[in-house]
């Protein structure tokens, strides 16, 4: 069952996702906010999963809702050392 009204923000700053590891209930609205002064992307490392943003410039946001439990690993395709994990329960 989807969570109602749940939201979580992940900041992007100093070439890192903050926090890098997040655990949320199914249906949580996830928003990444680029607080860096260079563009970044959010791309899921597992083929076919729901996370793939366009390049986000400073102060731009990307939002998605993950409706399926699981572990979602993602990275910035412009700066591959930037990684994060979302666990959806």
Z-matrix of the N, CA and C atoms (Angstrom, degrees):
N
C 1 1.443
C 2 1.526 1 109.30
N 3 1.304 2 117.91 1 137.42
C 4 1.466 3 122.71 2 -177.89
C 5 1.522 4 110.89 3 -73.81
N 6 1.321 5 114.87 4 142.18
C 7 1.452 6 120.51 5 174.49
C 8 1.520 7 108.44 6 -73.59
N 9 1.320 8 116.29 7 141.88
C 10 1.452 9 120.15 8 -179.45
C 11 1.517 10 110.12 9 -101.07
N 12 1.326 11 115.63 10 125.92
C 13 1.455 12 119.50 11 174.60
C 14 1.518 13 115.93 12 75.09
N 15 1.316 14 118.49 13 7.18
C 16 1.455 15 120.72 14 179.87
C 17 1.519 16 109.14 15 -80.97
N 18 1.333 17 116.08 16 139.01
C 19 1.466 18 120.86 17 178.33
C 20 1.516 19 109.19 18 -145.81
N 21 1.315 20 115.33 19 149.81
C 22 1.469 21 121.67 20 179.24
C 23 1.516 22 108.32 21 -144.71
N 24 1.330 23 116.70 22 134.42
C 25 1.460 24 121.43 23 177.67
C 26 1.515 25 110.02 24 -110.53
N 27 1.328 26 115.48 25 135.96
C 28 1.459 27 123.07 26 174.89
C 29 1.523 28 106.19 27 -115.05
N 30 1.317 29 116.56 28 120.41
C 31 1.453 30 121.33 29 179.58
C 32 1.526 31 110.17 30 -85.22
N 33 1.323 32 115.53 31 151.44
C 34 1.460 33 121.57 32 172.88
C 35 1.521 34 106.04 33 -117.19
N 36 1.332 35 115.88 34 116.46
C 37 1.455 36 120.49 35 -178.54
C 38 1.509 37 111.65 36 -154.36
N 39 1.316 38 116.46 37 144.82
C 40 1.470 39 121.08 38 179.97
C 41 1.527 40 111.87 39 51.17
N 42 1.355 41 115.44 40 40.88
C 43 1.464 42 122.14 41 177.99
C 44 1.527 43 112.40 42 57.71
N 45 1.355 44 115.53 43 43.33
C 46 1.466 45 121.13 44 177.63
C 47 1.528 46 109.59 45 -150.75
N 48 1.342 47 115.95 46 152.20
C 49 1.457 48 122.31 47 171.22
C 50 1.528 49 106.99 48 -90.32
N 51 1.337 50 117.17 49 129.72
C 52 1.461 51 121.17 50 -174.37
C 53 1.526 52 109.00 51 -127.88
N 54 1.343 53 118.08 52 112.04
C 55 1.457 54 127.89 53 -3.48
C 56 1.528 55 110.98 54 -77.69
N 57 1.314 56 116.01 55 155.97
C 58 1.465 57 121.40 56 -178.85
C 59 1.525 58 111.45 57 -76.84
N 60 1.323 59 117.52 58 -28.28
C 61 1.458 60 122.27 59 -179.17
C 62 1.525 61 109.14 60 -123.35
N 63 1.345 62 115.31 61 127.02
C 64 1.457 63 121.63 62 -175.70
C 65 1.520 64 108.63 63 -132.88
N 66 1.327 65 116.26 64 140.60
C 67 1.461 66 121.68 65 172.85
C 68 1.519 67 107.53 66 -121.31
N 69 1.347 68 116.40 67 127.01
C 70 1.461 69 121.38 68 -176.09
C 71 1.521 70 110.08 69 -139.21
N 72 1.350 71 117.18 70 157.77
C 73 1.460 72 119.35 71 172.80
C 74 1.531 73 111.23 72 -76.34
N 75 1.323 74 116.12 73 158.69
C 76 1.461 75 122.33 74 175.74
C 77 1.521 76 108.76 75 -53.28
N 78 1.336 77 116.35 76 138.44
C 79 1.453 78 121.41 77 175.62
C 80 1.510 79 115.25 78 88.51
N 81 1.333 80 117.49 79 1.63
C 82 1.460 81 120.15 80 178.90
C 83 1.524 82 109.43 81 -70.69
N 84 1.314 83 115.64 82 137.20
C 85 1.475 84 122.18 83 176.39
C 86 1.526 85 107.54 84 -82.11
N 87 1.342 86 116.93 85 116.28
C 88 1.463 87 122.91 86 -179.29
C 89 1.521 88 109.61 87 -103.95
N 90 1.327 89 116.29 88 129.34
C 91 1.456 90 121.17 89 178.81
C 92 1.514 91 109.25 90 -127.19
N 93 1.344 92 115.95 91 128.33
C 94 1.460 93 121.89 92 172.57
C 95 1.519 94 106.83 93 -99.06
N 96 1.323 95 116.72 94 134.62
C 97 1.457 96 122.51 95 -179.94
C 98 1.524 97 108.86 96 -121.42
N 99 1.340 98 116.65 97 119.47
C 100 1.461 99 119.92 98 -178.45
C 101 1.528 100 109.99 99 -83.08
N 102 1.320 101 115.66 100 104.97
C 103 1.465 102 122.61 101 178.20
C 104 1.523 103 111.38 102 -98.90
N 105 1.339 104 117.16 103 3.82
C 106 1.463 105 122.73 104 177.92
C 107 1.524 106 109.72 105 -84.45
N 108 1.319 107 116.36 106 166.91
C 109 1.469 108 120.27 107 179.05
C 110 1.527 109 112.59 108 -97.43
N 111 1.332 110 116.99 109 15.33
C 112 1.466 111 122.84 110 175.29
C 113 1.529 112 108.64 111 -133.19
N 114 1.342 113 118.97 112 156.72
C 115 1.466 114 121.56 113 179.31
C 116 1.535 115 112.15 114 -68.02
N 117 1.329 116 114.89 115 151.16
C 118 1.467 117 123.29 116 175.52
C 119 1.524 118 108.55 117 -142.58
N 120 1.333 119 116.20 118 161.20
C 121 1.458 120 122.11 119 174.32
C 122 1.526 121 108.84 120 -126.71
N 123 1.322 122 115.41 121 165.53
C 124 1.458 123 122.73 122 172.89
C 125 1.520 124 105.67 123 -126.06
N 126 1.348 125 117.31 124 115.88
C 127 1.459 126 121.89 125 -176.80
C 128 1.528 127 108.55 126 -134.62
N 129 1.334 128 116.08 127 126.33
C 130 1.462 129 120.91 128 178.17
C 131 1.524 130 109.41 129 -70.80
N 132 1.328 131 116.61 130 138.43
C 133 1.465 132 120.56 131 -178.79
C 134 1.523 133 112.50 132 -80.02
N 135 1.335 134 118.24 133 -15.85
C 136 1.454 135 121.88 134 -179.43
C 137 1.525 136 109.33 135 -95.27
N 138 1.309 137 117.12 136 122.27
C 139 1.467 138 121.87 137 -176.90
C 140 1.526 139 110.76 138 -56.82
N 141 1.315 140 115.77 139 137.98
C 142 1.453 141 120.86 140 174.78
C 143 1.513 142 115.23 141 85.49
N 144 1.313 143 118.78 142 -0.42
C 145 1.466 144 119.28 143 179.35
C 146 1.516 145 110.73 144 -91.15
N 147 1.310 146 116.10 145 166.09
C 148 1.460 147 123.74 146 -161.27
C 149 1.519 148 117.56 147 -79.20
N 150 1.300 149 119.74 148 3.69
C 151 1.466 150 118.69 149 -173.27
C 152 1.528 151 110.58 150 -108.29
N 153 1.335 152 116.05 151 114.88
C 154 1.467 153 121.10 152 173.70
C 155 1.525 154 107.74 153 -162.14
N 156 1.324 155 115.12 154 104.41
C 157 1.465 156 119.23 155 -177.74
C 158 1.524 157 110.85 156 -96.88
N 159 1.323 158 116.17 157 158.57
C 160 1.464 159 119.17 158 166.52
C 161 1.529 160 107.75 159 -73.92
N 162 1.325 161 118.87 160 169.81
C 163 1.469 162 118.92 161 174.37
C 164 1.528 163 110.00 162 -59.89
N 165 1.329 164 115.37 163 130.58
C 166 1.466 165 121.57 164 179.45
C 167 1.516 166 108.96 165 -102.78
N 168 1.304 167 116.46 166 121.44
C 169 1.459 168 120.69 167 175.39
C 170 1.528 169 108.90 168 -83.18
N 171 1.304 170 117.46 169 177.37
C 172 1.465 171 122.47 170 -179.60
C 173 1.525 172 110.23 171 -52.75
N 174 1.337 173 115.09 172 132.73
C 175 1.469 174 124.91 173 178.44
C 176 1.524 175 114.49 174 71.26
N 177 1.325 176 118.96 175 4.68
C 178 1.456 177 119.92 176 175.30
C 179 1.521 178 109.86 177 -86.85
N 180 1.351 179 115.17 178 157.70
C 181 1.456 180 121.53 179 -176.66
C 182 1.534 181 110.63 180 -128.37
N 183 1.330 182 114.47 181 155.92
C 184 1.463 183 121.92 182 173.35
C 185 1.520 184 106.69 183 -133.33
N 186 1.339 185 116.62 184 132.04
C 187 1.460 186 121.12 185 -176.98
C 188 1.514 187 110.45 186 -127.64
N 189 1.330 188 115.65 187 141.43
C 190 1.458 189 121.66 188 173.91
C 191 1.524 190 108.48 189 -147.45
N 192 1.321 191 116.71 190 162.14
C 193 1.453 192 123.42 191 174.19
C 194 1.518 193 106.74 192 -122.19
N 195 1.323 194 116.77 193 125.13
C 196 1.474 195 121.54 194 179.56
C 197 1.523 196 107.91 195 -98.50
N 198 1.326 197 115.62 196 114.58
C 199 1.466 198 122.15 197 -174.30
C 200 1.522 199 113.37 198 -97.33
N 201 1.336 200 116.82 199 -0.90
C 202 1.463 201 120.16 200 -175.23
C 203 1.526 202 109.28 201 -121.95
N 204 1.341 203 118.28 202 128.49
C 205 1.468 204 119.73 203 177.19
C 206 1.526 205 111.10 204 -60.83
N 207 1.314 206 115.72 205 149.33
C 208 1.459 207 120.31 206 178.23
C 209 1.508 208 111.23 207 152.25
N 210 1.311 209 114.89 208 -177.97
C 211 1.464 210 122.09 209 177.82
C 212 1.515 211 108.25 210 -108.34
N 213 1.321 212 115.63 211 123.80
C 214 1.458 213 122.88 212 -178.24
C 215 1.524 214 108.19 213 -113.20
N 216 1.325 215 116.60 214 113.79
C 217 1.459 216 121.50 215 176.55
C 218 1.520 217 107.96 216 -99.70
N 219 1.324 218 116.20 217 137.60
C 220 1.460 219 119.44 218 -177.49
C 221 1.521 220 110.38 219 -142.15
N 222 1.349 221 115.14 220 167.52
C 223 1.460 222 120.95 221 -179.41
C 224 1.518 223 108.77 222 -153.38
N 225 1.319 224 116.61 223 171.39
C 226 1.461 225 123.00 224 172.92
C 227 1.521 226 106.99 225 -93.47
N 228 1.338 227 117.64 226 119.92
C 229 1.464 228 119.89 227 -177.77
C 230 1.530 229 112.17 228 -69.65
N 231 1.333 230 117.17 229 -18.05
C 232 1.467 231 120.96 230 177.31
C 233 1.527 232 112.15 231 -85.83
N 234 1.338 233 116.17 232 -24.62
C 235 1.476 234 122.81 233 -179.36
C 236 1.536 235 106.98 234 -140.07
N 237 1.348 236 117.49 235 78.99
C 238 1.472 237 121.75 236 -170.96
C 239 1.524 238 116.28 237 -58.62
N 240 1.331 239 118.51 238 -15.86
C 241 1.462 240 119.45 239 176.75
C 242 1.532 241 111.32 240 -71.93
N 243 1.323 242 117.78 241 -15.05
C 244 1.470 243 122.68 242 177.27
C 245 1.511 244 108.59 243 -82.09
N 246 1.335 245 117.74 244 114.54
C 247 1.456 246 121.50 245 -178.48
C 248 1.527 247 110.46 246 -132.96
N 249 1.331 248 114.74 247 159.30
C 250 1.446 249 120.75 248 176.26
C 251 1.513 250 110.07 249 -155.22
N 252 1.337 251 115.77 250 166.09
C 253 1.462 252 122.41 251 179.55
C 254 1.517 253 109.34 252 -138.13
N 255 1.333 254 115.50 253 136.59
C 256 1.454 255 121.72 254 173.66
C 257 1.517 256 107.20 255 -120.35
N 258 1.317 257 116.75 256 126.70
C 259 1.456 258 121.83 257 173.77
C 260 1.525 259 106.61 258 -105.51
N 261 1.322 260 116.27 259 119.99
C 262 1.465 261 122.38 260 179.65
C 263 1.514 262 107.76 261 -105.71
N 264 1.327 263 116.03 262 121.95
C 265 1.481 264 122.29 263 -177.87
C 266 1.510 265 110.92 264 -108.23
